[in-house]
């Protein structure tokens, strides 16, 4: 019986020649399905023929650059496809995809990625890189080490987790060391699988470059990566928290600060230092911090109140004062001293309302002295009128302290405020323009004049009370065993009598 001749009996070589004349377009897959066994195996299962077909079509196109050829193949209407119009080459069989990607990588390996990035991205997206690469890695003619640079740049630009893991599992390239940007700059693409592989590698320090990995993950808002990073004790969240604060990113700040793996106590001072340079009062951030039970006693010694008082954030100061964990007197009442130094009378009033504040704490640098030296008179008057200084003013303690410390400017201010001003154009015991200080330094000469005056005056009985007061004063002044403080107190006590006896 004579065998009937059909197309299905054509030799493979003839079938290939027929297919080589077909353009590589969206109809190619249809040809394979319609022809059944005639062309199906060549089109769908023969990388060798796909390579030959693409090479032939590329040659016939007379295009010199394969990347450009791929772009035209993807979008036949133009050599330079519009970045928005991405036409996926889903009409091509997977074997063709693998050969196209291989040739594309070969053509791109010697060129800078940014020069071909747009074309490569469009073609690669059409090729579905992760699926195609899985097939290509099985091809003995393909070595990913020769194309790792362009592949990593693609992975990073597209945050392609599947392709990253595909290369990692293949083992011929080392994406952990060769592509560290994926972790430190791009936050591991917010993928737990990618981040965990970096963590497992002892060559990687997640806190490198001032915790750059966490910083960039926060900028990208990669919550998965952030959570994983915070679980590592080597990672310090301080910088990330301060950056979120500076940018008023309350949600990101809250996400990091509330993480159960971090200890907020050592973070407080850097956070409050950052708050002090904020333009707007970060009251919501402060409320969030105070609401955290883990903060606890650490608020007592931190710089919270000090910094808020320094910059004049009134609501923040009130909020901190209402919190029993905050030590108002920390560092010798530095909060009050900072407010005085900045001449912020509102903050001074708020602080003075608290019983734990001491305007005289800090020695020569106490709040009261600072206000006078800086000539911040409003603050100085507020401090002098404070209920805690009333008794000291009555007993001349403030004046005597300044006298003992030899603080002339402060002493003169106190003398003026308490009515011991210099008496101009008046004479007392032969001295013009006298004051408590001139009496103190010239009491011997004054005493001699006083004795002579007692002999000559005819008003002894009339002025007896004042004369007796001065006799007591001079007795104290002439006593070598009396302290300078006691002597100056005697002058202040007898000041009314001195004024009465002045000419």
C-alpha positions in Angstrom: 0.0 0.0 0.0 1.4 3.4 -1.0 2.0 5.8 1.9 0.2 9.1 1.4 2.6 12.1 1.5 1.7 14.8 4.1 3.4 17.8 5.7 3.8 15.9 8.9 6.3 13.7 7.1 8.6 16.6 6.3 12.1 16.3 7.7 13.0 18.5 10.7 15.4 20.5 8.6 12.6 21.4 6.1 10.3 22.4 8.9 12.9 24.6 10.4 13.5 26.3 7.1 9.8 27.0 6.8 9.6 28.5 10.3 12.7 30.7 9.7 10.7 32.6 7.1 8.0 33.4 9.6 8.3 36.7 11.4 8.6 36.6 15.2 5.3 38.2 16.1 2.1 37.6 18.0 1.0 35.0 15.5 3.9 32.6 16.2 2.2 30.9 19.1 -1.0 30.4 17.0 1.1 28.7 14.3 2.4 26.3 16.9 -1.0 25.4 18.3 -2.7 25.2 14.9 -0.1 23.0 13.3 -0.2 20.6 16.1 2.8 18.2 15.8 4.2 19.8 12.7 5.8 22.9 14.3 4.8 22.5 18.0 7.9 20.8 19.3 10.2 23.2 17.4 8.4 26.3 18.6 7.8 25.3 22.2 10.5 22.8 23.2 13.6 23.6 21.1 15.9 26.3 22.5 18.4 25.5 19.7 15.8 26.4 17.0 14.6 29.4 19.0 18.2 30.7 19.1 18.5 30.1 15.3 15.2 31.8 14.6 15.9 34.9 16.6 19.4 35.2 15.1 17.8 35.0 11.6 15.1 37.5 12.4 17.6 39.9 14.0 19.8 39.7 10.9 16.9 40.4 8.6 15.8 43.4 10.6 19.1 45.1 9.8 19.1 46.6 13.3 22.6 46.8 14.8 21.8 46.8 18.5 20.0 43.8 20.0 18.4 45.9 22.7 16.9 48.1 20.1 15.8 45.0 18.2 14.1 43.7 21.4 12.3 47.0 21.8 11.0 46.9 18.2 10.0 43.3 18.8 8.1 44.4 21.8 6.5 47.4 20.1 6.8 47.2 16.3 5.4 50.8 15.8 8.6 52.5 17.0 12.2 52.0 17.8 11.9 53.9 21.1 8.7 52.8 22.8 6.9 55.3 25.1 7.7 54.4 28.7 4.0 54.2 29.6 3.1 51.9 26.6 4.5 48.5 27.7 3.4 45.8 25.3 4.1 42.4 26.8 5.5 39.8 24.4 3.2 37.1 25.7 2.8 35.9 22.1 6.2 34.3 22.2 6.9 30.8 23.6 8.9 30.5 26.8 11.9 29.1 24.9 12.0 32.3 22.8 11.8 34.3 26.0 14.8 32.6 27.4 16.9 33.1 24.3 15.8 36.8 24.1 16.8 37.4 27.7 20.2 35.6 27.1 20.9 37.7 24.1 19.7 40.8 25.8 22.0 40.2 28.7 24.9 39.6 26.3 24.3 42.8 24.5 23.8 44.8 27.7 26.8 43.4 29.6 29.3 45.9 28.1 27.1 48.9 28.3 26.2 51.2 31.2 22.9 50.2 32.7 21.4 53.6 32.8 21.9 54.0 29.0 19.6 51.0 28.2 17.5 51.0 31.3 14.3 52.0 29.8 14.5 49.6 26.9 15.7 46.8 29.1 13.0 47.3 31.7 10.2 47.2 29.0 11.6 44.1 27.3 12.4 42.3 30.6 9.0 43.0 32.0 7.5 41.4 28.9 9.8 38.4 29.3 8.8 37.9 32.9 12.4 37.6 34.1 11.9 35.3 37.1 10.1 32.6 35.0 12.4 32.9 32.0 15.6 33.0 34.2 14.5 29.8 35.9 14.6 28.1 32.5 17.7 29.9 31.3 19.7 28.8 34.4 19.2 25.2 33.2 20.8 26.1 29.8 24.5 24.9 29.9 25.5 27.8 27.6 24.3 30.4 30.2 26.5 31.4 33.1 24.8 34.0 35.4 28.2 35.1 36.7 28.8 36.8 33.3 25.7 38.9 33.7 25.4 39.4 37.4 25.9 43.1 37.3 23.0 43.8 34.9 20.8 41.2 36.6 21.4 42.8 40.1 20.6 46.2 38.7 17.4 44.9 37.2 16.5 43.2 40.5 17.1 46.4 42.5 15.2 48.7 40.1 12.2 46.4 40.1 12.6 45.1 43.6 12.3 41.6 42.1 12.3 39.2 45.0 11.7 36.1 42.9 14.7 36.7 40.7 16.9 37.5 43.7 16.0 34.3 45.4 16.4 32.4 42.1 20.0 33.6 41.8 20.7 33.0 45.5 19.5 29.4 45.3 21.4 28.8 42.1 24.6 29.4 43.9 26.8 30.5 41.0 26.6 34.1 42.0 26.6 35.6 45.5 23.8 38.2 45.7 24.5 38.7 49.4 28.0 40.2 48.9 27.7 41.3 45.3 24.4 43.0 45.7 24.5 44.5 49.2 22.5 47.5 48.0 19.4 45.3 47.9 19.7 45.2 51.7 21.4 48.4 52.9 19.8 50.8 50.3 16.6 49.1 49.2 15.5 47.5 52.4 15.5 43.9 51.1 12.5 44.9 49.0 10.4 44.6 52.1 10.7 40.8 51.8 11.2 38.6 54.9 12.8 36.0 52.6 15.4 38.4 51.3 16.1 40.1 54.6 16.5 36.8 56.5 19.1 35.6 54.0 21.2 38.7 54.7 20.8 38.2 58.5 21.9 34.6 58.3 25.2 35.6 56.5 27.9 36.3 59.1 29.6 38.6 56.6 26.8 41.1 56.8 26.6 43.6 59.7 23.1 45.1 59.6 24.3 48.2 61.6 26.9 49.1 59.0 27.3 52.8 58.1 25.3 54.2 61.1 22.4 51.8 60.6 21.9 52.7 57.0 19.7 49.6 56.4 17.2 50.7 59.0 17.3 54.3 57.9 16.6 53.5 54.3 13.9 50.9 55.2 12.1 53.7 57.1 12.4 56.1 54.2 10.8 53.4 52.0 8.2 52.6 54.6 9.1 48.9 54.6 7.4 47.8 57.8 8.4 44.1 57.3 12.1 45.0 57.0 12.0 47.4 59.9 10.4 44.8 62.2 13.1 42.3 61.3 15.9 44.8 61.7 14.7 45.8 65.1 14.9 42.2 66.3 18.7 42.3 65.8 20.5 43.6 68.9 23.2 45.1 66.7 20.8 47.5 65.1 20.4 50.9 66.9 17.1 52.7 66.1 18.2 56.1 67.4 19.0 57.6 64.0 15.8 56.3 62.5 13.7 57.7 65.3 15.3 61.1 65.2 14.8 61.3 61.4 11.1 60.4 61.7 10.8 63.1 64.4 12.5 65.7 62.3 10.2 64.9 59.4 7.1 64.8 61.8 6.4 61.2 60.7 4.4 60.3 63.7 3.3 56.9 62.4 6.8 55.7 61.5 8.1 57.0 64.9 5.3 55.2 66.7 6.0 52.0 64.7 9.7 52.0 65.7 9.3 53.2 69.3 6.6 50.8 70.2 8.5 47.8 68.9 8.8 45.2 71.7 12.4 44.4 70.8 13.8 47.9 71.6 14.6 49.4 75.0 13.4 53.1 74.8 15.3 54.3 77.9 18.7 54.9 76.3 16.9 56.5 73.3 15.3 59.3 75.3 18.1 61.9 75.4 18.9 61.7 71.7 15.2 62.0 70.9 14.7 65.0 73.2 17.9 66.6 71.7 16.2 66.3 68.3 13.0 67.7 69.6 14.9 70.8 70.7 15.7 71.6 67.1 12.2 71.1 65.7 10.5 74.1 64.3 7.1 73.1 65.5 6.4 71.8 69.0 6.4 67.9 68.8 3.7 67.6 71.5 2.2 64.4 69.9 5.5 62.7 69.9 6.0 63.6 73.5 2.5 62.2 74.4 3.4 59.0 72.7 6.7 58.6 74.6 5.1 59.4 78.0 2.3 56.8 77.3 4.8 54.0 76.9 5.0 52.1 80.2 8.6 50.9 79.4 9.9 54.5 79.8 9.4 54.3 83.5 11.9 55.9 85.9 14.3 56.7 83.0 12.4 59.9 82.5 13.7 61.2 85.9 17.3 61.8 84.7 16.7 62.4 81.0 17.0 65.8 79.3 13.3 66.0 78.4 12.3 69.0 80.5 15.6 70.7 80.1 15.4 70.7 76.3 11.8 71.6 76.2 12.3 74.5 78.5 15.3 75.6 76.5 13.4 76.0 73.3 10.3 77.4 74.9 7.8 74.6 74.1 5.2 75.6 76.8 2.7 72.7 76.3 5.5 70.2 76.4 6.8 71.7 79.6 3.4 71.5 81.2 2.9 67.9 80.1 6.3 66.9 81.6 5.6 68.7 84.8 2.3 66.8 85.2 4.2 63.6 84.8 5.5 62.4 88.2 8.5 60.6 86.6 10.2 63.8 85.5 12.7 65.4 87.9 12.3 69.1 87.6 15.5 69.8 89.6 17.6 67.6 87.4 21.2 69.0 86.9 20.7 71.8 89.4 17.5 73.0 88.0 18.9 73.3 84.5 15.5 73.5 83.0 14.8 76.8 84.9 18.3 78.1 84.2 17.9 77.4 80.4 14.6 79.2 80.4 16.1 82.2 82.1 19.1 82.2 79.8 16.7 82.4 76.8 14.7 85.1 78.6 11.6 83.0 78.3 9.4 84.5 81.0 6.4 82.2 80.2 8.4 79.1 80.8 9.9 80.6 83.9 6.4 81.2 85.3 5.3 77.7 84.4 8.3 76.2 86.2 8.1 78.4 89.2 4.5 77.1 89.8 6.1 73.7 90.6 7.1 73.2 94.2 10.2 71.2 93.2 11.8 74.1 91.4 14.6 76.0 93.2 15.6 79.4 91.8 18.9 79.4 93.8 20.1 75.9 92.9 23.3 76.0 90.9 25.5 78.3 93.0 26.9 81.2 91.1 25.1 79.9 88.0 21.7 79.7 89.6 18.7 81.0 87.7 18.5 84.2 89.7 22.1 85.1 89.1 21.9 84.2 85.4 18.9 86.5 84.9 20.7 89.4 86.5 24.0 88.9 84.6 22.1 88.6 81.3 20.0 91.7 82.3 16.8 89.7 81.7 15.0 91.9 84.2 11.5 90.4 83.7 12.8 86.9 84.6 14.8 88.4 87.5 11.7 90.0 88.9 9.7 86.8 88.5 12.3 84.9 90.4 12.6 87.5 93.2 8.9 87.5 93.7 8.8 83.8 94.0 7.3 82.5 97.3 10.4 80.6 98.1 12.5 83.7 98.2 10.2 85.9 100.4 11.9 84.9 103.7 15.4 85.2 102.3 14.6 88.7 101.1 13.3 89.7 104.5 16.4 88.4 106.2 18.8 90.0 103.6 20.1 86.5 102.8 20.2 87.1 99.1 22.2 90.3 99.5 24.5 88.7 102.0 25.1 85.7 99.7 26.0 88.0 96.8 28.3 90.0 99.1 30.1 86.9 100.3 30.6 85.6 96.8 31.9 89.1 95.7 29.3 89.3 92.9 29.3 93.1 92.6 26.8 93.4 89.7 24.3 91.0 91.5 24.9 92.7 94.8 24.1 96.2 93.4 20.9 94.9 91.8 19.8 93.3 95.1 20.6 96.5 97.0 18.6 98.6 94.6 15.6 96.2 94.7 15.6 96.2 98.5 15.8 100.0 98.8 19.5 100.2 99.6 20.3 102.4 96.7 23.3 104.8 96.6 22.5 108.1 98.2 23.5 110.7 95.7 24.2 114.3 96.8 23.9 113.4 100.5 26.6 113.4 103.1 27.0 110.8 105.8 29.9 111.1 108.3 31.9 113.1 105.7 31.2 110.8 102.8 29.2 111.8 99.7 27.3 109.3 97.4 27.5 106.6 100.1 26.0 103.2 100.1 26.1 100.0 102.2 29.4 99.1 100.5 31.0 102.5 101.1 30.0 102.2 104.8 31.5 98.7 104.9 34.8 99.7 103.4 35.2 103.0 105.3 33.7 102.3 108.7 36.8 103.3 110.7 36.9 106.8 109.3 33.1 107.0 109.7 33.4 105.8 113.3 35.8 108.6 114.1 33.5 111.2 112.5 30.6 109.6 114.3 32.3 110.0 117.7 33.1 113.7 117.0 29.6 114.3 115.8 28.2 112.8 119.1 30.2 115.4 121.1 29.1 118.3 118.9 25.4 117.6 118.2 22.6 119.1 120.1 20.1 116.6 118.9 21.3 113.7 120.9 18.1 113.1 122.7 16.0 113.5 119.6 18.1 111.0 117.6 18.9 108.6 120.5 17.2 105.6 118.9 19.2 106.0 115.7 22.4 106.8 117.6 22.1 103.6 119.6 21.5 101.6 116.4 24.7 103.0 114.9 26.7 102.3 118.1 25.7 98.7 117.8 26.6 98.7 114.1 30.1 100.2 114.7 30.7 97.7 117.5 30.1 94.8 115.2 32.1 96.4 112.4 35.1 96.9 114.8 35.0 93.4 116.2 37.8 91.4 114.5 36.0 88.1 115.5 32.9 89.0 113.5 32.5 87.6 110.0 32.2 89.9 107.0 28.7 88.5 106.6 27.7 89.6 110.1 29.3 93.0 109.6 27.4 93.6 106.4 24.2 92.5 108.0 24.8 95.0 110.8 25.0 97.8 108.1 21.8 96.6 106.4 20.0 96.4 109.8 21.0 99.9 110.7 20.4 101.4 107.3 17.3 103.3 108.3 19.2 104.9 111.1 22.1 105.8 108.8 19.7 107.6 106.5 18.1 109.5 109.4 21.5 110.8 110.5 22.7 111.8 107.1 23.0 115.5 106.5 
